[in-house]
């Protein structure tokens, strides 16, 4: 089973809101998913990106592949400060 980290669309018509989810690659875009690892709101200025980095790291370590869009969102989202 190939696992992808991708966007699932929510919101109304012309008012998109996205969840960043971990899902089986064969599942539908807005279908079943394994876990929510963040959100993305493109309508705010600047766009609001919230990622749970601890959950994201666990899935990346297990071999989940982010899509190109999610990969760019991860790069834009600031990483949390390292715990000392």
N, C-alpha and C positions, 0 to 999 in steps of 0.2 A: 504494500500500500504506500503510494507516494503521498507525502504530506506537504502542503503548500501554506505559506503565510500570505494571505491576500485580503482584499477589501470586500465587505458585504454591504450593499447599499440599503440605507434606511431613509426615512424622511418622506416628504410629500413630493408631488410633481413640481419640478423646477426648484426644489429646495432640498438638495441632497445632503445627507449625513452618512458617514461611513463608519463601520466597525472594522478594526484590523483583527482578523480571525485566523485561527489555525484550522485547516480543513483538509479532508481527503481530496486529492486532486480531481477525483471523478464526481464529487458532489456539486450540485448546482450552485450558482453564485450566491444566492440568498438562502440556500438550503442548510442542511445539517453541518455543524461545525464542532470542533473538539474543545476550543477555548477562545475566549476573547482576550487579546493582548493589548488592545488600545483602541483609540477613536481618532477620527479625522473629520474636521468641519471646514470645508473649503470656502464657506460663505463669510466667515469672520475675516477681519482684516487686521493683522496677517492671519493666514489660515491656522486654525488651532489643531495641533497635533499632540496627543497624549498617548505615550507608550509606557507600558509596564515592563521596564527593562529586565527585571528579574525573571518574569515569565517568558519573555522573548528569548533571553539567553538559554533557558532550559530547552526550549524547542529547537533553537539553532544548534545546540550541542547534540540533540537527538537526530539531526539531519534534515529538519524541515527547511525547504527552500522558499525564500521570499520572492514574490513577483517583482518585476522591474519597478512598478509604481511604489510598492511597499519598501523596496530597497532605497528609493530616493527619499521617502518619508522618514525612514530610519536615519538617514544621513542628515536630514534637516532638523530632526528633533534633538535637543541638547541631552547629553548623557547625564545621569545623576552624579553628584559628587561622590567620590570614593569614600567608603566608610573606613575610619582609622581605628 
